[in-house]
Amino acid sequence: MSARETVPGAEQSASVHAERRAFVRLATDLSVCARPNKRGHDVGWPGRVRDLSRGGVGLLLQHRFRPGTDLSIELRENTGKLLRTVHARVAHASAVLVDGHHCWLLGCSFPEPLTDDELQALA
């Protein structure tokens, strides 16, 4: 093979993004109140759920929690009704602009995956 020849399909495989997620994400618009587990008496930081899966949750908050922080997250309907409190660990935090407002997108993982029934009750 000459230097100009390429392996068939190499260009295609290099440009295809491999999906690494173990669980399907569901878009949702639940309200949240998140606080570090170690400080359960804090009022907490309000925000929104961007997406939810059996393995974790994507949060939009105006407060940044560092990766590795264990959170207690109250999931609420838009009416304010508490659906469930879950515990999760922040895996990553990225600054984002949503509807002209600066906020943080936190990717959080659950210590134990939700069951399909638990996920459906929240989605």
Secondary structure, 3 states (H helix, E strand, C coil): CCCCCCCCCHHHHHHCCCCCCCCCCEECCCEEEEEEHHHCCCCCEEEEEEEECCCEEEEEECCCCCCCCEEEEEEECCCCCEEEEEEEEEEEEEEEEECCEEEEEEEEECCCCCCHHHHHHHC
